[in-house]
Amino acid sequence: MSPDEGASRPARRVTRAATSRRAAKRVGGTELISQLNTLVAELIKENRKLKREVDRLTARGSAAASSAVERSLRTIQRRVQRALITPPQRKRAAATTGRGKAATRKRRKP
């Protein structure tokens, strides 16, 4: 076998069985309980922090949504007030020719 052939092969994986195993140290009853208590306390603390963050983000999101709702309500209110105060004026649609000038209509004689 030449050195070139060996380079084309993928490297062998080291399996878990090939590595030396060490037995994990078992924790006693009181030590285990104290570790679990500290882990639970950390989880409770993190949970409280996350709840506060969710409340803060929810409040911020609803404030942005409420400002958009207020803006649209003001727009609707303004339109209604304009409609009530002034009579609607009809806009005349000017007929245009190809050159862009307004075409005049001839009156028919009765």
N, C-alpha and C positions, 0 to 999 in steps of 0.2 A: 504494500500500500504506500503510495507516494504522499508527501506532505500536502500536496494540493487537494487530494481527496479528503483528507482529514479536516481541512479548512471549510469544505463545502457542507459538512455535516453540522447540524445544529448542536449546540452545547447540551450536555446531559443535564437534566434537572435533578436537583438534589431533593430526594423525597424525605418525608418526615421520618420514615423508618431508618434512613441512612444517618440522620443526625442523632446525636446522643440525647437521650431523654433524661430529664431530672424530675423526680417526683415533686409535685407542688406541695409546699408546706401547708398543712391543714391548720386552720385557725380554731382556737378553742371557743367554747360557748360564750363566755362573757366578752371576749375580744370580738367575736363575730357580731354579737348584739350591738356593741358600741360602734363598730364599723357601719352596720346597717342603719343605726340611728343617725350617724353623721350624714350618710348618703340620703336618707329620707329628709333630713333637715335642709340639705342643699337643694333637693328637688322641690321642696315646699317654697323655699326662698326664690328659686328660679320661676316657679309657677306664679307667685305673687307679682314678680317683676314683669313677666309676660302679660299677665292680666292687666296691669297698669298701662303697659304699652298698647295693648289692644284697645282699651278704653280711650286713651289719648288719640290714637289714630282714627277711631270711630268718630270721636267728637270733631276732629279736624275735617274728616270727610263730610260729615253732615253739615258743618258750617259752610263748606264750599258749595254743597248742594243747595242749602237754604239761601245763599246769596244769589245763586242762579235763578231760583224760584222767585225771589223778591224782585229781581230785575225784570223777569218776564211778566210778573203781576203789575209792576209799574208801567210797563209798556202797554199792556192791555187796558189799564185804567186810563192812561193818556189817550188812547184811541177812542175809548168810550166817551170820554169828556169832549173830545173834538167832535165826535159824531152828534152829541147832544147840543152843543153850543152852536155850531155853524151848520147850516143846511148843506147837504152834499152838493158840490159843484160838479157839473158834468164836464168832462174833458172832451173836446172835439178831436176826433181822429182826422188828421189832415191827410188827404190822399196825395201821394207824391207821384211824379212822373219819373222817367228814367234819369233825368238830369238832377233830380233832387229838389226841384221847385214844387211848391204846393199848387195843385190843380184847382182852378175855380170851377164851380158848378153853375150851369146856366139854369135860370128859372124857367119853368114852363108856364106858358100863358094859359089861363083857365078857359 
